[in-house]
Amino acid sequence: MAVPRNRLSNARKNSRRAHHAKSPKQSCKCKNCGVAKLPHVACPSCGAYGNGVVVKTA
């Protein structure tokens, strides 16, 4: 089995994980109503996706 020879210090462990931070979700404007929405998802306010209305909203 692979066993580490020496213990990693906290500084080495944390500097290796420096690129693992979460990034914020990107949003885009709906072409139909202009509300911010997630890409590749139907608009929550008007139900539009692409060129047509997919989901009926009340």
Backbone as CSV, one residue per row, in Angstrom:
resi,resn,N_x,N_y,N_z,CA_x,CA_y,CA_z,C_x,C_y,C_z
1,MET,0.836,-1.194,0.000,0.000,0.000,0.000,0.872,1.246,0.000
2,ALA,0.361,2.295,-0.586,1.085,3.559,-0.605,0.859,4.292,0.706
3,VAL,1.959,4.614,1.375,1.891,5.310,2.658,2.778,6.543,2.558
4,PRO,2.280,7.728,2.929,3.125,8.918,2.863,4.276,8.831,3.873
5,ARG,5.459,9.244,3.443,6.630,9.161,4.318,6.553,10.182,5.448
6,ASN,6.140,11.399,5.118,6.061,12.461,6.122,4.698,13.120,6.050
7,ARG,4.294,13.676,7.163,3.006,14.358,7.222,3.092,15.690,6.490
8,LEU,2.028,16.033,5.740,1.972,17.322,5.069,1.607,18.404,6.076
9,SER,2.264,19.538,5.970,1.898,20.649,6.831,0.596,21.264,6.324
10,ASN,-0.052,22.060,7.179,-1.308,22.706,6.783,-1.084,23.667,5.623
11,ALA,0.063,24.329,5.576,0.335,25.286,4.498,0.438,24.569,3.154
12,ARG,1.113,23.444,3.110,1.232,22.699,1.847,-0.121,22.129,1.424
13,LYS,-0.877,21.622,2.381,-2.184,21.047,2.077,-3.125,22.121,1.534
14,ASN,-3.157,23.281,2.178,-4.082,24.339,1.773,-3.655,25.020,0.479
15,SER,-2.343,25.106,0.211,-1.908,25.728,-1.044,-2.202,24.820,-2.224
16,ARG,-2.248,23.509,-2.022,-2.618,22.596,-3.094,-4.094,22.761,-3.431
17,ARG,-4.904,23.090,-2.451,-6.350,23.236,-2.640,-6.755,24.663,-2.981
18,ALA,-5.808,25.494,-3.381,-6.099,26.910,-3.631,-7.027,27.103,-4.825
19,HIS,-7.046,26.156,-5.776,-7.846,26.310,-6.985,-9.193,25.615,-6.883
20,HIS,-9.576,25.136,-5.712,-10.821,24.396,-5.547,-11.987,25.274,-5.097
21,ALA,-11.821,26.586,-5.127,-12.888,27.476,-4.663,-14.055,27.445,-5.639
22,LYS,-15.254,27.648,-5.136,-16.442,27.670,-5.984,-16.524,29.006,-6.714
23,SER,-17.019,28.970,-7.939,-17.210,30.193,-8.705,-18.708,30.490,-8.777
24,PRO,-19.091,31.753,-8.864,-20.522,32.076,-8.919,-21.155,31.597,-10.215
25,LYS,-22.453,31.292,-10.162,-23.163,30.840,-11.350,-23.327,32.004,-12.321
26,GLN,-23.160,31.714,-13.604,-23.310,32.727,-14.639,-24.785,32.848,-15.013
27,SER,-25.218,34.048,-15.325,-26.599,34.251,-15.743,-26.613,35.029,-17.058
28,CYS,-27.719,34.911,-17.773,-27.892,35.644,-19.025,-29.303,36.216,-19.047
29,LYS,-29.557,37.134,-19.979,-30.878,37.743,-20.090,-31.784,36.893,-20.958
30,CYS,-33.041,36.845,-20.587,-34.041,36.166,-21.404,-34.291,37.002,-22.650
31,LYS,-34.339,36.350,-23.812,-34.580,37.073,-25.062,-36.011,37.590,-25.150
32,ASN,-36.911,36.934,-24.444,-38.324,37.296,-24.537,-38.692,38.438,-23.591
33,CYS,-38.316,38.326,-22.307,-38.746,39.328,-21.326,-37.599,40.114,-20.698
34,GLY,-36.342,39.673,-20.855,-35.203,40.431,-20.345,-34.836,40.159,-18.899
35,VAL,-35.467,39.184,-18.265,-35.156,38.848,-16.875,-33.912,37.968,-16.847
36,ALA,-33.089,38.091,-15.807,-31.893,37.257,-15.672,-32.299,35.811,-15.398
37,LYS,-31.651,34.879,-16.106,-31.947,33.464,-15.951,-30.669,32.669,-16.154
38,LEU,-30.698,31.394,-15.793,-29.557,30.521,-16.017,-29.523,30.092,-17.479
39,PRO,-28.338,29.928,-18.066,-28.272,29.475,-19.446,-28.737,28.033,-19.593
40,HIS,-29.325,27.687,-20.730,-29.829,26.345,-21.046,-30.959,25.917,-20.120
41,VAL,-31.703,26.880,-19.582,-32.840,26.609,-18.698,-33.985,27.507,-19.144
42,ALA,-35.215,26.997,-19.066,-36.370,27.815,-19.424,-36.497,28.991,-18.455
43,CYS,-36.972,30.109,-18.963,-37.106,31.326,-18.152,-38.160,31.105,-17.067
44,PRO,-37.849,31.425,-15.818,-38.836,31.204,-14.752,-40.002,32.186,-14.789
45,SER,-39.838,33.358,-15.413,-40.922,34.337,-15.388,-41.875,34.200,-16.574
46,CYS,-41.343,33.933,-17.775,-42.235,33.863,-18.941,-42.309,32.462,-19.558
47,GLY,-41.407,31.562,-19.202,-41.444,30.192,-19.702,-40.835,30.000,-21.080
48,ALA,-40.109,30.987,-21.575,-39.522,30.889,-22.902,-38.202,30.145,-22.852
49,TYR,-37.931,29.370,-23.903,-36.640,28.696,-24.065,-36.320,28.682,-25.544
50,GLY,-35.212,29.287,-25.933,-34.864,29.365,-27.341,-35.759,30.365,-28.040
51,ASN,-36.469,29.907,-29.077,-37.335,30.797,-29.852,-38.807,30.691,-29.497
52,GLY,-39.182,29.738,-28.662,-40.595,29.554,-28.369,-40.880,29.470,-26.887
53,VAL,-42.167,29.440,-26.549,-42.598,29.312,-25.160,-42.797,27.828,-24.882
54,VAL,-42.090,27.305,-23.895,-42.119,25.873,-23.594,-43.021,25.601,-22.399
55,VAL,-42.941,26.460,-21.372,-43.678,26.261,-20.138,-44.697,27.379,-19.984
56,LYS,-45.934,27.016,-19.701,-46.945,28.044,-19.454,-46.840,28.497,-18.010
57,THR,-46.802,29.819,-17.823,-46.742,30.380,-16.476,-48.025,31.149,-16.203
58,ALA,-48.387,31.204,-14.946,-49.629,31.884,-14.578,-49.451,33.364,-14.444
